[in-house]
Amino acid sequence: MSSSAVEVLDISKRYDECVALDCLSLQFREGEFVVLLGPSGSGKTTLLSILGGFTKPTSGTVRIAGRDVTQLPPAQRPTVTVFQDYALFPHMTVQDNVKFGLEMRRVAKAERMRLASEALTLVGLEGLGGRRIHELSGGQRQRVALARAIVIGPAVLLLDEPLGALDVKIRRQMQDELHALQRSLKATFIHVTHDQEEAMSIADTIVLLNKGRVEDIGPPERIYRQPASLFAATFMGDTNLLEGTIVSVANGTAAIETPVGQVLANGTGTVGAKVSLSIRPECIRVGSSNAESCASLGRARLHDFVFQGTHLRCQASIANSSKGELVLRLPADTTTVPETSVDLWVQSRDVILIKREGPNDSYAA
Amino acid sequence: MGRLPTQPLVWAFVAAMLTFIYLPVVVLVLFSFQGGDLPVPPFDGPSLKWYARAFANDRLTSSLWNSLVVGSLSSAAATLLGFLAAYGMFRRKPPAAGAVRFVLMAPLTVSYLIIGVGLLIVFNAAGLGRSLLAVGIGHTVINLPLCYAIIYSQFGDHLSNIDHAAHDLGAGDLTTLRRVIAPVMLPSIVAAFCLSFTLSWDEFIISMLLSRFDVTLPVMIFELMRAGLTPEVNAAGTIVFAISFVAAIAAAIAVVFRPGRSR
């Protein structure tokens, strides 16, 4: 009926007084790389656990490949979970770990052997089948866990913060490999993380969760550039928030009165409405602008420079404003003398207009 | 907190403590090699004649055999039941977990005399009477809480995901238990078995109360001593000690040396 690989309908999960998931509905396409992103306590791991069948939802339905699996145990679902701590069987060799799922499915011995070595090759562990688990590095264990999961050909692979325990360099490498693996298997991957950079680098679709609700859902670029909520704007990397009031709207551009003066933003709204503006640090430019689509942020004094390799981070204090502290990311080769006053400007398409509807709190890191 | 100023004093204390604990054992073992007829100084050995006498004593050797059988079988039963109870408590987390744990652990707090008399009454009422089987059941009762506690203490969070992973990959409860959980838990299972065996091996009160014609080694030694103190008792005691010692060391090795443990 539906072509969705995974469909979640009105899923809620309550633990005594606490609501882990609040009436969530989501649909994922077949072959999509989905990242469930959110801070701890956002319900992302609970959702994954419900998809995997380890946690029963309080209410709602889970459909995988068009079949209602809500009441099925993990083994009877077309899903396999890769656990955060890998959960490898420490008393078995790498190969026996990988073959375990096949054995449970009563795959013939020769076929088990072939599929297991195929899976090990796919994750870059060819020739290591005879090793014991404790002889492997963290990255290698991660690969064994992946091989053990993909060898039984799940329609949906569930990954619970699989890269959390790895150091940065191996994590980046594994992100690329996960992405490649997903492309070659054409399976649906659902990956949980609290790392927004990781989410952006691997996801086709990010589901941003907060307090058991979906804050935003969409491709990484859209969520970064046009976040649907204040939380989404603040969780997806550094940003500058300005509170303001819409003073006029014309031709899809709104003028907003803020503590640093009037700023133009792409978007509409009712005149007089209270809004928040989000401006990414790298969008604020130094110098004088001449284009019409640009908004001046006024003169500012730059200070607290921090060289961060790919860019230069600094603070800007807007003149004539007590609240006007902005974070900037300048090109790494910028040669600005600290404490000098410069003109700041921003293109109006880089100013994100976020309507404030009720208690829409931002993410405090 | 000041450090003790005099190092020699510390060593003297340690020496005194060790002497207090181990001197009786040393004396027992030493006089089992006595040459004369009495296990009292002066030592006039070494001689193996009392060992020869002990092994020639059919009642003593059959009681040794009885002890081995009762110890192994009752420890196997206590370990199996303790393991299953620990897995159940770990996996299912029953609603009244505290109450269940209390019931499991309670026998540890009751004196062996009470348990022995209680079992005697029950067995008599049930028409089972006193036998080695009754002794074995008694030892299972006293060792079950210990086995449960040792094995349960080793069920960590990492096992929860391992258990989930096995089920996720299609293994049923029994297969998971047999192929994954039991092998991973093997060190603590072996430790529980060995400790349980040592306790059963030199347990006296319950064995005394519940056995009749076939007796275990401690009961036999008690009977030998009633006949008179000879180095034969020392020889039998040394055998008891040696086997306890081996089992306790095996338990310690099982706990410390954990093959394939990943963290």
Interface residues (C-beta under 8 A of the other chain):
Chain A: G52 G53 F54 P73 P74 A75 T79 V80 T81 F83 Q84 D85 A87 L88 F89 P90 H91 F100 G101 M104 R105 R132 I133 H134 R141 R148 I152
Chain B: H158 N161 I162 H164 A165 A166 H167 D168 L169 G170 A171 G172 T175 R179 V180 P183 V184 L186 P259 G260 R261 S262
